[in-house]
Amino acid sequence: MKKLIAFVCIMMLGIAGIAAQDNIAGDWTPDGASWLGDIKIKSMGGDKYKIRLSTSDGVFTTTGKLYNGTLYADFEDEAPEYGEYWVENGDVLVGRGSGGYSIHGKAAGWIGSNQRYCFTSSRYGCATVRKHRCYIKLKFTKNGMDASLNFESTYLKNGNPMFYQGSTWVSQGSYTCW
């Protein structure tokens, strides 16, 4: 009897998992203004999904992973930038021609062995590449989907990540599946 109950429970969980996938996959449209635009989600099996975003800046395709009813994904939203980038007093400085520089906001943190920005604290030990990523969070509810995003820039020196800047999560509103 215990085996039968266990088997029924496992089958119900499996059916619930399939039903959850059916509620996630599809064409999602924002209920209001959203930088992410229309979103298409396709199941790749298990907890992996292919996501196609029609953003204000163009179309991006990525893969995401479902965890506790929320689909997480990220993609490179701009081409890398090359230059001189270093951190001084918590500010990200960007080298300009003829020895000048400008401040490009605050650093959010260092990466790896670059504690307190020790390897990128001067123009002579600077990072040379800035990569841009967009992180998205799609939370599924009984009424639809709530979308959020944040942006992060990672600064690299000789191909190694050194420090980053990032935004907070910004709501992109509710979505309806068609």
C-alpha positions as CSV (number, residue, x, y, z in Angstrom):
1,M,0.0,0.0,0.0
2,K,2.9,2.4,0.9
3,K,4.4,1.7,-2.5
4,L,1.2,2.5,-4.3
5,I,0.8,5.8,-2.4
6,A,4.4,6.7,-3.2
7,F,3.9,5.8,-6.9
8,V,0.7,8.0,-7.1
9,C,2.5,10.9,-5.4
10,I,5.4,10.6,-7.9
11,M,3.0,10.5,-10.8
12,M,1.1,13.6,-9.5
13,L,4.4,15.5,-9.2
14,G,5.3,14.5,-12.7
15,I,2.0,15.7,-14.0
16,A,2.3,18.9,-12.1
17,G,5.7,19.5,-13.6
18,I,4.4,19.0,-17.1
19,A,1.5,21.3,-16.4
20,A,3.9,24.0,-15.1
21,Q,6.0,23.7,-18.3
22,D,2.8,24.2,-20.3
23,N,2.1,27.4,-18.4
24,I,5.6,28.7,-19.0
25,A,6.1,28.0,-22.7
26,G,4.4,30.3,-25.1
27,D,4.2,33.9,-26.4
28,W,4.2,36.5,-23.6
29,T,3.1,40.1,-24.2
30,P,3.7,42.9,-21.7
31,D,0.6,44.4,-20.1
32,G,2.2,47.9,-20.3
33,A,5.6,49.4,-21.4
34,S,8.6,47.1,-21.0
35,W,12.1,47.4,-22.4
36,L,12.1,43.6,-22.7
37,G,9.2,43.7,-25.2
38,D,7.5,40.5,-26.3
39,I,9.0,37.3,-24.9
40,K,8.8,33.8,-26.5
41,I,9.6,30.9,-24.2
42,K,10.2,27.3,-25.4
43,S,10.9,24.3,-23.3
44,M,14.2,22.5,-23.9
45,G,13.3,19.7,-21.5
46,G,13.8,19.5,-17.7
47,D,14.3,23.0,-16.2
48,K,15.9,24.6,-19.3
49,Y,14.2,27.0,-21.6
50,K,15.0,29.0,-24.7
51,I,14.0,32.6,-24.4
52,R,13.6,35.1,-27.3
53,L,13.3,38.8,-26.3
54,S,12.1,41.6,-28.7
55,T,13.7,44.4,-26.7
56,S,13.8,48.1,-27.5
57,D,17.4,47.6,-28.6
58,G,16.8,44.5,-30.8
59,V,16.1,40.8,-30.6
60,F,18.1,38.7,-28.2
61,T,18.0,34.9,-27.7
62,T,19.3,33.1,-24.6
63,T,18.7,30.1,-22.5
64,G,17.4,30.1,-19.0
65,K,16.9,27.8,-16.0
66,L,13.7,27.5,-14.0
67,Y,14.1,27.5,-10.2
68,N,11.2,27.6,-7.7
69,G,8.8,29.1,-10.3
70,T,11.2,31.7,-11.6
71,L,13.1,31.6,-14.9
72,Y,16.6,33.1,-14.7
73,A,18.7,34.0,-17.8
74,D,21.2,36.5,-19.0
75,F,22.7,37.7,-22.3
76,E,25.3,40.2,-23.6
77,D,23.2,43.2,-24.5
78,E,26.0,45.4,-26.0
79,A,29.3,44.9,-27.8
80,P,32.4,45.0,-25.6
81,E,34.1,48.4,-25.2
82,Y,37.9,48.8,-25.2
83,G,39.8,51.4,-23.2
84,E,41.5,52.1,-19.9
85,Y,39.4,51.4,-16.8
86,W,40.6,51.6,-13.2
87,V,39.2,52.2,-9.7
88,E,40.2,55.0,-7.4
89,N,38.3,55.8,-4.2
90,G,35.5,53.5,-5.3
91,D,35.0,55.4,-8.6
92,V,35.5,53.8,-12.0
93,L,37.7,56.0,-14.0
94,V,37.8,55.9,-17.8
95,G,41.0,57.1,-19.5
96,R,40.7,59.8,-22.1
97,G,43.2,61.1,-24.7
98,S,46.1,63.3,-23.6
99,G,46.2,61.8,-20.1
100,G,42.7,62.9,-19.0
101,Y,40.0,60.7,-17.5
102,S,36.3,60.8,-16.5
103,I,34.4,59.2,-13.7
104,H,32.0,56.5,-14.8
105,G,30.1,55.9,-11.5
106,K,30.9,53.7,-8.5
107,A,32.4,50.2,-8.6
108,A,30.1,47.6,-7.1
109,G,32.8,45.1,-6.2
110,W,36.0,43.4,-7.1
111,I,36.3,39.9,-8.6
112,G,38.7,37.1,-7.8
113,S,42.1,38.1,-6.4
114,N,41.7,41.8,-7.1
115,Q,40.9,42.5,-3.5
116,R,40.3,46.2,-2.9
117,Y,41.1,46.7,-6.6
118,C,44.8,46.1,-6.0
119,F,45.5,45.1,-9.6
120,T,43.4,47.9,-11.2
121,S,44.0,50.8,-8.9
122,S,45.9,53.0,-11.5
123,R,46.0,53.9,-15.1
124,Y,49.1,51.8,-15.5
125,G,47.5,48.7,-14.1
126,C,44.1,49.2,-15.6
127,A,41.5,46.9,-17.1
128,T,41.1,47.2,-20.9
129,V,37.7,45.6,-21.7
130,R,34.2,46.4,-20.5
131,K,31.5,43.7,-21.1
132,H,27.8,44.4,-20.7
133,R,25.3,41.8,-19.6
134,C,21.6,42.0,-18.9
135,Y,20.1,39.6,-16.3
136,I,16.4,38.8,-16.4
137,K,14.1,37.2,-13.9
138,L,10.7,35.9,-15.0
139,K,8.5,35.0,-12.1
140,F,5.4,32.9,-12.9
141,T,2.2,33.6,-11.0
142,K,-1.4,32.3,-11.3
143,N,-2.3,35.5,-13.1
144,G,0.7,35.5,-15.6
145,M,4.3,36.5,-15.4
146,D,6.2,39.3,-13.7
147,A,9.5,40.3,-15.4
148,S,12.5,42.1,-13.8
149,L,16.0,42.9,-15.1
150,N,19.3,44.4,-14.1
151,F,22.4,45.4,-16.0
152,E,26.0,44.6,-15.1
153,S,29.3,45.7,-16.6
154,T,32.3,43.5,-16.0
155,Y,35.8,44.9,-16.5
156,L,38.6,42.6,-17.7
157,K,42.4,42.8,-17.6
158,N,44.2,40.3,-19.9
159,G,40.9,38.4,-20.3
160,N,40.4,38.0,-16.5
161,P,37.4,39.7,-14.7
162,M,38.7,42.3,-12.3
163,F,35.7,44.4,-11.0
164,Y,32.1,45.1,-11.9
165,Q,29.3,47.7,-11.8
166,G,25.6,46.7,-11.5
167,S,22.1,48.1,-11.2
168,T,19.4,46.9,-8.9
169,W,16.5,44.8,-10.1
170,V,14.0,46.9,-12.1
171,S,10.5,45.7,-12.6
172,Q,9.4,45.4,-16.3
173,G,5.8,44.8,-15.3
174,S,3.3,42.0,-15.8
175,Y,3.0,39.8,-18.9
176,T,0.1,37.7,-20.4
177,C,0.6,34.5,-22.3
178,W,-1.3,34.2,-25.6
